[in-house]
Amino acid sequence: MKKLKVITGLLLAAVLLASVSCGAAMVGEEYEGEMEVVVEEAGSSGYPAPVVIDREKGEWSIAEDEETVQSPYEPDSSLYADIDRMIVRTGNVMLVVNDVPIAIDEITALADGSGGYVVSSRVWKSGERLVGSISFRVPAEYFSEAIETLRELAVDVTSESTSSKDVTEEYVDLTAKLKNLEATEQQLLAILEKAETVEDILNVQTELSKTRGEIEQTKGRMQYLERTSATSLIEVYLEQSKLDIEFVADKRRGLKEGEKVRFIISEIAGGFPPYNYEWDFGDGEISTEASPTHAYVDDGIYTVSLTVTDDQGNTDTETRDDYISVVPGWSAGSVASNAWNGLAVFGRAMANLFIWIGVFFPLWIVIGGIIFGIIYWRRRRRKHSQSSVENQKQGSD
């Protein structure tokens, strides 16, 4: 095989995601025989040494005077003129609203109506309070308008903050980095065309794969900056001012006179603790306890109501009509009264029976006559049949 003296340079595009100030270069050693890839340090400028390609001679070499060659990582000042300012704006708002679920629906409609979208939303209970959160994005030009609309939805604004971040410089750097990576990719493709051995081809393809990966990462970051600067993120924390309460009793029906019943608040949502309670048991008695126990002295049916007032004066009242039923307890008088009532009921039942019999008496006579006639006719027929049989027996004898 004819020996060919070749000086080969391979460019190693080791570009960091957040920096464009350092790199490494692959240079070749002068040798005879198989190609050997050697990685050397970059020049004093910190940028990869440019590759000089002489296609006529079929040779590649590293530029000797780095200062005479503009670094491919140096951002072009014209890029700043072509790119508008990219500002990422975010807002954080804490609101007190009348009703958390309704407020979330209204904010969702606000995001959709402005051409934005909801990122996430959630409603939960914190202790005895109903709270929620919602994050949404709106076009950057509607940011101030969206914040103003949120203020109008709230009963009170407890906290509000906005922030802005200029990402123009980062975007320009990424643009320059992408331009250099794409140029590096083209140089590696040119080297790949001249590679003669399988080892050389694999080495260049490895570098191409790395470069392509960094190109995709850079493009992804640029797209992220474009999206986040085109839309603004607003995060809203919601607290409910409207009170919503419910209560139950451990026993409602069949209570005896003097029997105790306990009332329990099964749900309380919204408002601002601490709470004040006022129970009305329907018999003229009241209580200010959270879970009172009450005994009804007299039998009857009672309506119970509960009024809750929070620390800021918000109130809610829950009323249950005919909620408690109390029956008389045992006593001689009550037993006698019950017996008399039972006798009266029995007497009324018997009187009703006789009245019904008297009213339908003619009908009973007719029905009785018909039944009697049928029975009488069957008996006569049976006797006649028996007589006929006996006469036949006597004649045959």
C-alpha positions in Angstrom: 0.0 0.0 0.0 1.3 3.4 -1.0 2.0 5.5 2.0 0.1 8.8 2.2 1.2 11.5 4.7 -2.0 13.0 6.1 -2.5 15.7 8.7 -6.0 15.3 10.0 -7.8 17.6 12.4 -11.1 16.7 14.1 -13.1 19.4 15.8 -14.5 18.4 19.3 -17.7 20.5 19.8 -17.8 20.3 23.6 -20.2 23.2 24.2 -21.8 23.6 27.7 -25.5 24.4 27.9 -25.2 27.5 30.0 -21.8 28.8 28.8 -20.1 29.5 25.6 -16.7 30.3 26.9 -14.9 27.0 26.9 -14.3 24.1 24.4 -11.9 21.6 23.2 -10.4 20.8 19.9 -9.3 17.6 18.3 -6.1 17.8 16.4 -4.2 15.1 14.5 -0.6 14.1 14.9 1.7 13.6 11.9 2.3 10.0 11.5 2.5 7.2 8.9 -0.1 4.4 9.0 -3.4 4.3 10.8 -5.2 7.5 12.0 -5.0 8.3 15.7 -7.4 10.8 17.3 -5.9 13.1 19.9 -7.7 15.5 22.2 -5.7 18.6 23.1 -6.5 21.7 25.2 -8.0 24.7 23.5 -6.0 27.9 23.0 -5.7 30.7 25.4 -8.9 32.3 24.1 -10.9 29.4 25.6 -12.7 28.7 22.3 -12.1 25.6 20.1 -9.3 26.1 17.6 -10.8 26.6 14.1 -10.3 23.9 11.5 -8.8 24.9 8.2 -9.8 22.6 5.3 -7.8 22.4 2.1 -10.0 20.4 -0.2 -7.6 20.5 -3.2 -4.8 18.8 -1.2 -7.1 16.7 0.8 -5.7 18.0 4.1 -7.0 19.4 7.4 -5.1 21.5 9.9 -5.6 23.7 12.9 -5.3 27.4 12.4 -1.9 28.5 13.9 -2.8 32.1 14.7 -6.0 32.0 16.7 -6.1 35.7 17.1 -6.5 36.2 13.4 -9.6 34.0 13.3 -12.8 35.2 14.8 -14.1 32.8 17.4 -17.2 30.9 16.2 -18.7 31.4 19.7 -18.4 35.2 19.6 -22.0 36.5 19.5 -22.7 38.7 16.5 -23.8 42.1 17.6 -26.3 42.2 14.8 -28.3 39.5 16.6 -29.4 42.0 19.3 -30.9 44.3 16.7 -32.9 41.4 15.2 -34.4 40.2 18.5 -37.0 42.1 20.4 -36.7 42.3 24.2 -37.8 39.0 25.8 -39.3 39.6 29.2 -40.6 36.7 31.3 -43.3 38.1 33.7 -44.9 36.2 36.6 -47.4 37.1 39.2 -48.4 35.7 42.6 -51.7 36.8 44.2 -53.5 35.8 47.4 -57.2 36.5 47.4 -60.1 36.2 49.8 -63.2 35.2 47.7 -66.8 34.6 48.5 -66.8 31.0 47.2 -63.6 29.2 46.2 -65.1 26.7 43.5 -67.0 29.6 41.8 -63.8 31.8 41.8 -61.8 29.0 40.2 -64.5 28.7 37.5 -64.3 32.5 36.9 -60.5 32.5 36.7 -60.6 29.6 34.2 -63.0 31.6 32.1 -60.7 34.6 32.3 -57.7 32.5 31.1 -59.7 31.0 28.2 -61.2 34.3 27.2 -57.8 36.0 27.0 -56.3 33.2 24.8 -54.4 31.6 27.7 -54.9 28.3 29.5 -55.0 26.8 33.0 -51.8 25.0 34.1 -53.2 23.5 37.3 -56.0 24.0 39.9 -56.8 22.5 43.3 -59.4 22.8 46.1 -58.9 21.4 49.6 -59.7 22.0 53.3 -57.1 23.5 55.6 -58.4 22.8 59.1 -61.9 24.2 59.0 -61.3 26.5 56.1 -61.9 25.9 52.4 -58.9 27.0 50.2 -57.8 26.5 46.7 -55.1 27.4 44.1 -55.0 27.9 40.4 -52.1 28.6 38.0 -52.7 29.9 34.5 -51.0 31.6 31.6 -52.2 34.5 29.6 -50.6 36.3 26.6 -47.9 38.8 27.9 -49.9 41.8 26.7 -52.9 40.8 28.9 -50.8 40.4 32.1 -51.8 43.7 33.7 -55.4 43.3 32.6 -55.6 39.8 34.2 -54.2 41.1 37.5 -56.8 43.8 37.6 -59.6 41.4 36.9 -58.4 39.2 39.7 -58.7 42.1 42.1 -62.3 42.7 41.0 -63.2 39.0 41.7 -61.9 39.2 45.3 -63.5 40.2 48.6 -60.0 41.2 49.7 -56.5 41.0 48.3 -54.1 39.8 51.1 -51.0 39.7 49.0 -49.8 40.6 45.5 -46.4 40.5 43.8 -45.1 40.5 40.3 -41.7 39.9 38.9 -40.0 40.3 35.5 -36.9 38.7 34.1 -35.1 39.8 30.9 -33.9 36.7 29.0 -32.9 38.5 25.8 -29.2 38.1 26.5 -29.6 34.4 27.2 -31.6 34.0 24.0 -28.9 35.8 22.0 -26.2 33.7 23.5 -28.2 30.6 22.6 -28.7 31.8 19.1 -24.9 32.3 18.6 -24.3 28.9 20.2 -26.8 27.2 17.9 -25.2 28.9 14.9 -21.8 27.6 16.0 -23.0 24.1 16.7 -24.6 24.0 13.2 -21.3 25.1 11.7 -19.5 22.5 13.7 -21.9 19.9 12.4 -21.2 20.9 8.8 -17.4 20.7 9.4 -17.8 17.2 10.9 -19.9 16.1 8.0 -17.1 17.4 5.6 -14.5 15.4 7.6 -16.7 12.4 7.5 -16.7 12.5 3.7 -12.9 12.3 3.7 -12.5 9.6 6.4 -11.1 6.4 5.0 -11.1 3.9 7.8 -14.0 2.4 9.8 -12.4 3.7 13.0 -12.2 7.3 11.7 -15.8 7.1 10.5 -17.0 5.9 13.9 -15.1 8.6 15.7 -16.6 11.3 13.6 -20.1 9.9 13.9 -19.7 9.9 17.7 -18.9 13.6 17.6 -21.7 14.2 15.2 -24.1 12.5 17.6 -22.9 14.7 20.5 -23.2 17.8 18.5 -26.7 17.0 17.3 -27.8 16.3 20.9 -26.5 19.8 21.9 -28.2 21.4 19.0 -31.5 19.8 20.1 -31.0 20.9 23.7 -30.2 24.5 22.6 -33.3 24.6 20.4 -35.4 23.3 23.2 -34.2 26.0 25.6 -34.8 28.6 23.0 -38.3 27.4 22.4 -38.9 27.4 26.1 -37.7 31.1 26.4 -39.9 32.0 23.5 -43.0 30.4 25.0 -42.4 31.8 28.5 -41.8 35.3 27.3 -44.8 35.2 25.0 -47.1 34.2 27.9 -47.1 35.2 31.6 -47.6 32.9 34.5 -50.0 33.9 37.3 -50.4 31.8 40.4 -53.4 32.5 42.6 -54.0 31.3 46.2 -57.7 31.4 47.3 -59.3 31.6 50.7 -63.1 31.4 51.1 -64.8 34.1 53.2 -68.3 32.6 52.8 -69.3 30.4 55.7 -70.9 27.0 55.0 -72.1 24.9 57.9 -74.0 21.7 58.6 -75.0 19.9 61.9 -76.5 16.6 63.0 -77.9 15.2 66.2 -76.9 11.8 67.5 -80.6 10.9 68.0 -83.6 12.5 66.4 -86.7 10.3 66.8 -88.3 8.5 69.7 -86.6 10.7 72.4 -88.2 10.4 75.8 -88.9 13.4 77.9 -85.7 14.4 79.7 -83.5 12.3 77.5 -80.3 14.0 76.4 -79.3 14.5 72.8 -76.0 15.7 71.5 -75.6 18.1 68.6 -72.5 18.0 66.4 -71.2 20.3 63.6 -70.6 17.9 60.7 -69.1 20.5 58.4 -67.9 24.1 58.6 -66.1 25.7 55.6 -64.9 29.2 54.9 -64.6 32.2 57.2 -61.8 33.1 59.5 -61.4 31.4 62.9 -62.1 31.6 65.7 -65.8 31.0 65.4 -68.8 31.9 67.7 -71.7 29.5 67.9 -75.4 30.1 68.8 -77.7 27.1 69.1 -81.5 27.5 69.3 -83.1 24.1 70.3 -86.6 25.2 69.6 -87.9 24.9 73.1 -86.7 28.4 74.3 -83.3 27.1 75.3 -80.0 28.2 73.6 -76.3 27.4 73.8 -73.0 28.9 72.7 -71.0 25.7 72.8 -69.5 24.1 69.7 -71.1 20.6 70.4 -73.8 21.0 73.1 -75.9 18.4 74.8 -79.5 19.2 75.4 -82.5 17.5 77.2 -86.1 18.3 76.1 -88.4 18.4 79.1 -91.7 18.2 77.2 -92.8 16.0 74.4 -93.3 17.5 71.0 -91.6 18.2 67.7 -88.9 20.8 67.7 -87.1 22.9 65.0 -83.3 23.4 65.7 -81.1 26.1 64.2 -77.4 27.0 64.4 -75.8 30.4 63.7 -72.0 30.6 63.2 -70.1 33.9 63.2 -66.4 34.1 62.2 -63.7 36.5 63.4 -64.5 39.1 60.6 -68.3 39.1 61.2 -69.3 36.7 58.4 -72.3 34.6 59.5 -74.2 31.6 58.3 -77.4 30.0 59.7 -78.5 26.4 59.3 -82.1 25.6 60.2 -83.7 22.1 60.4 -87.5 22.2 60.6 -89.2 19.5 62.8 -85.9 18.0 63.4 -86.3 16.5 66.9 -89.3 14.4 68.0 -89.9 13.8 71.8 -92.5 11.3 73.1 -93.9 11.3 76.7 -91.9 9.4 79.3 -93.5 6.7 81.7 -95.9 7.7 84.4 -99.1 6.3 85.9 -101.1 9.1 84.4 -99.5 8.6 81.0 -100.2 4.8 81.2 -103.8 5.4 82.1 -104.1 8.0 79.4 -102.6 5.6 76.9 -105.0 2.8 78.1 -108.0 5.1 77.8 -106.8 6.2 74.4 -106.4 2.6 73.4 -110.0 1.8 74.6 -111.3 4.7 72.8 -109.6 3.6 69.6 -111.0 0.1 70.1 -114.5 1.5 70.7 -114.3 3.6 67.6 -113.2 0.6 65.6 -116.2 -1.5 66.8 -118.6 1.3 66.2 -117.4 1.6 62.7 -117.8 -2.1 62.2 -121.5 -2.0 63.3 -122.2 1.0 61.2 -120.8 -0.8 58.1 -122.9 -3.9 58.9 -126.0 -1.7 59.4 -125.5 0.2 56.2 -125.0 -3.0 54.1 -127.7 -5.0 56.0 -130.2 -5.3 53.1 -127.3 -6.5 50.9 -126.4 -9.1 53.5 -130.1 -10.4 53.5 -130.1 -10.7 49.7 -126.7 -12.5 49.7 -127.8 -14.7 52.7 -131.1 -15.6 50.8 -129.2 -16.6 47.7 -126.8 -18.7 49.7 -129.6 -20.4 51.6 -131.6 -21.1 48.4 -128.5 -22.7 46.8 -127.9 -24.9 49.8 -131.6 -25.9 50.0 -131.8 -26.7 46.3 -128.7 -29.0 46.6 -130.2 -30.9 49.5 -133.5 -31.4 47.7 -131.7 -32.7 44.7 -129.5 -35.0 46.8 -132.6 -36.5 48.5 -134.4 -37.0 45.2 -131.5 -38.9 43.8 -131.4 -41.1 46.8 -135.1 -41.9 46.6 -134.7 -42.8 42.9 -131.9 -45.2 43.7 -133.9 -47.0 46.4 -137.0 -47.4 44.2 -134.9 -49.0 41.5 -133.5 -51.5 44.0 -137.0 -52.5 45.3 -138.3 -53.0 41.7 -135.5 -55.3 40.9 -136.1 -57.4 43.9 
